[in-house]
Amino acid sequence: MRFRQVGPSLVVHTPAKLNLFLEILGKREDGYHELETLMVTVNILDTLIFTEEHSTEIRLRCSGRGVRTEAPAPTRVGLSSSAPSNSELPETAVPAGADNLVVKAAQLLREHAGVEAGVHITLVKRIPAAAGLAGGSSDAAATLMALNRFWKLKLGKPELQRLASQLGSDVAFFVDGTSAAVCHGRGEIIEPLRVPMGLHFVIARPWTGLSTALVYKHCRVPDKIHKVANVADALCAGRIDRVGRLLHNALEGPALELNPEVKELKSRFSKLPLLGRLMSGSGTACFGLCHSRRQARALASRLRAARVGHVWVAETRP
């Protein structure tokens, strides 16, 4: 996450994430799932611009990929016979008003700090919604951190992370500021990892999305639990070929059943010469771990030619 002062405004570029590993350990009493995941940030970036507002209002202006400015219309996706009815289909557009996590984060921070300041926020979306790339969580984390500076609140990272955990499971990961971490609990318990090299990915999101709640509703605790330690050790040792073989996501099965486009995309990825391939988070974006940036670009061209959806080349920093 990068912060830059431009005149009276504070500009933040905030990244997407990929899950290289995600296992469901059980269902918690609070209704969430206990999980173990390994996440890395990648350079698909949203931009937020924070400017002084002379009233006490929190104003949000959105532009870019998937922004919704009107009431949502039903989103149709092809679903399997075990999938929910049309009335339950996921809404995949980015809300531009009070339902946006950016506004919720600003309101939460203001109430917590007891301040009455307003702010004008411009959000430029590049991270797609309903993709498993945590664009909304990343934006919320950027808002907490930026307004902590902008309003001169001087809250420490642990306090911001406690607020982050009230907004969503992935928000605390972005507040931590690490580029790779193993996360436990709902995702709010973070163990940063030191990765000795950058990773190269080709990422594709099909034309339709899935809501996180819908995918978790259809997941089950597996009989055999995979352990994150193996992939974490391989990643920290720089054994990228082994990382590719150990990629795992317990949510992939339910997503494949709920959205045939994910199944088709995974089938296409299986035919590419990758170190490994996986769906990220609750989907619907899938990624391939590549040998190099050059290979990632070449494979991205093949996927774009096949018109499978939106396609990116992305990488992590060491």
Solvent accessible surface area in square Angstrom, and as a share of the most:
residue,aa,sasa,rsa
1,M,56,0.25
2,R,143,0.52
3,F,43,0.18
4,R,135,0.49
5,Q,112,0.50
6,V,70,0.40
7,G,61,0.58
8,P,104,0.66
9,S,16,0.10
10,L,8,0.04
11,V,13,0.07
12,V,0,0.00
13,H,37,0.17
14,T,0,0.00
15,P,13,0.08
16,A,0,0.00
17,K,6,0.03
18,L,0,0.00
19,N,3,0.02
20,L,0,0.00
21,F,4,0.02
22,L,7,0.03
23,E,0,0.00
24,I,0,0.00
25,L,66,0.33
26,G,16,0.16
27,K,128,0.54
28,R,68,0.25
29,E,188,0.85
30,D,79,0.41
31,G,45,0.44
32,Y,110,0.42
33,H,26,0.12
34,E,58,0.26
35,L,14,0.07
36,E,22,0.10
37,T,3,0.02
38,L,0,0.00
39,M,0,0.00
40,V,2,0.01
41,T,18,0.11
42,V,3,0.02
43,N,81,0.42
44,I,10,0.05
45,L,37,0.18
46,D,0,0.00
47,T,10,0.06
48,L,0,0.00
49,I,53,0.27
50,F,0,0.00
51,T,42,0.25
52,E,105,0.47
53,E,31,0.14
54,H,170,0.76
55,S,45,0.29
56,T,79,0.46
57,E,87,0.39
58,I,27,0.14
59,R,105,0.38
60,L,30,0.15
61,R,143,0.52
62,C,19,0.12
63,S,41,0.27
64,G,48,0.46
65,R,83,0.30
66,G,43,0.41
67,V,33,0.19
68,R,53,0.19
69,T,115,0.67
70,E,136,0.61
71,A,93,0.72
72,P,71,0.45
73,A,73,0.57
74,P,121,0.76
75,T,36,0.21
76,R,175,0.64
77,V,17,0.10
78,G,51,0.49
79,L,45,0.22
80,S,37,0.24
81,S,126,0.81
82,S,80,0.52
83,A,20,0.15
84,P,19,0.12
85,S,66,0.42
86,N,87,0.45
87,S,108,0.69
88,E,78,0.35
89,L,23,0.12
90,P,5,0.03
91,E,67,0.30
92,T,27,0.16
93,A,31,0.24
94,V,12,0.07
95,P,33,0.21
96,A,25,0.19
97,G,38,0.36
98,A,71,0.55
99,D,94,0.49
100,N,8,0.04
101,L,46,0.23
102,V,0,0.00
103,V,8,0.05
104,K,88,0.37
105,A,0,0.00
106,A,0,0.00
107,Q,70,0.31
108,L,36,0.18
109,L,0,0.00
110,R,52,0.19
111,E,134,0.60
112,H,87,0.39
113,A,36,0.28
114,G,64,0.61
115,V,45,0.26
116,E,139,0.62
117,A,39,0.30
118,G,6,0.06
119,V,0,0.00
120,H,54,0.24
121,I,0,0.00
122,T,21,0.12
123,L,0,0.00
124,V,41,0.23
125,K,9,0.04
126,R,106,0.39
127,I,0,0.00
128,P,6,0.03
129,A,30,0.23
130,A,26,0.20
131,A,2,0.01
132,G,13,0.12
133,L,0,0.00
134,A,18,0.14
135,G,5,0.05
136,G,33,0.32
137,S,16,0.10
138,S,0,0.00
139,D,2,0.01
140,A,0,0.00
141,A,0,0.00
142,A,0,0.00
143,T,0,0.00
144,L,0,0.00
145,M,38,0.17
146,A,0,0.00
147,L,0,0.00
148,N,19,0.10
149,R,138,0.50
150,F,40,0.17
151,W,33,0.12
152,K,162,0.69
153,L,32,0.16
154,K,183,0.78
155,L,33,0.16
156,G,39,0.37
157,K,98,0.41
158,P,84,0.53
159,E,48,0.22
160,L,10,0.05
161,Q,39,0.17
162,R,147,0.54
163,L,5,0.03
164,A,0,0.00
165,S,22,0.14
166,Q,121,0.54
167,L,30,0.15
168,G,19,0.18
169,S,31,0.20
170,D,36,0.18
171,V,0,0.00
172,A,1,0.01
173,F,0,0.00
174,F,6,0.03
175,V,2,0.01
176,D,27,0.14
177,G,39,0.37
178,T,24,0.14
179,S,16,0.10
180,A,3,0.02
181,A,0,0.00
182,V,6,0.04
183,C,0,0.00
184,H,43,0.19
185,G,2,0.02
186,R,27,0.10
187,G,1,0.01
188,E,49,0.22
189,I,95,0.48
190,I,31,0.16
191,E,88,0.40
192,P,81,0.51
193,L,35,0.17
194,R,212,0.77
195,V,15,0.09
196,P,78,0.49
197,M,53,0.24
198,G,23,0.22
199,L,4,0.02
200,H,43,0.19
201,F,0,0.00
202,V,0,0.00
203,I,0,0.00
204,A,0,0.00
205,R,17,0.06
206,P,1,0.01
207,W,127,0.44
208,T,18,0.11
209,G,0,0.00
210,L,1,0.00
211,S,35,0.23
212,T,78,0.45
213,A,80,0.62
214,L,13,0.06
215,V,0,0.00
216,Y,40,0.15
217,K,126,0.54
218,H,56,0.25
219,C,7,0.04
220,R,180,0.66
221,V,71,0.41
222,P,42,0.26
223,D,157,0.82
224,K,154,0.65
225,I,57,0.29
226,H,78,0.35
227,K,129,0.54
228,V,10,0.06
229,A,55,0.43
230,N,75,0.39
231,V,1,0.01
232,A,9,0.07
233,D,94,0.49
234,A,3,0.02
235,L,0,0.00
236,C,50,0.30
237,A,69,0.53
238,G,24,0.23
239,R,125,0.46
240,I,31,0.16
241,D,71,0.37
242,R,74,0.27
243,V,0,0.00
244,G,7,0.07
245,R,155,0.57
246,L,48,0.24
247,L,23,0.12
248,H,37,0.16
249,N,9,0.05
250,A,24,0.18
251,L,1,0.00
252,E,24,0.11
253,G,39,0.37
254,P,21,0.13
255,A,0,0.00
256,L,41,0.21
257,E,89,0.40
258,L,3,0.02
259,N,0,0.00
260,P,62,0.39
261,E,59,0.27
262,V,0,0.00
263,K,103,0.44
264,E,91,0.41
265,L,3,0.01
266,K,35,0.15
267,S,44,0.29
268,R,90,0.33
269,F,0,0.00
270,S,69,0.44
271,K,149,0.63
272,L,14,0.07
273,P,79,0.50
274,L,19,0.09
275,L,38,0.19
276,G,4,0.03
277,R,68,0.25
278,L,9,0.04
279,M,0,0.00
280,S,0,0.00
281,G,4,0.04
282,S,8,0.05
283,G,1,0.01
284,T,0,0.00
285,A,0,0.00
286,C,0,0.00
287,F,0,0.00
288,G,0,0.00
289,L,1,0.00
290,C,4,0.02
291,H,117,0.52
292,S,44,0.28
293,R,106,0.39
294,R,207,0.76
295,Q,34,0.15
296,A,0,0.00
297,R,142,0.52
298,A,54,0.42
299,L,5,0.02
300,A,0,0.00
301,S,65,0.42
302,R,130,0.47
303,L,5,0.02
304,R,122,0.44
305,A,86,0.67
306,A,37,0.29
307,R,180,0.66
308,V,19,0.11
309,G,10,0.09
310,H,61,0.27
311,V,15,0.09
312,W,34,0.12
313,V,46,0.26
314,A,2,0.01
315,E,40,0.18
316,T,16,0.09
317,R,142,0.52
318,P,101,0.64
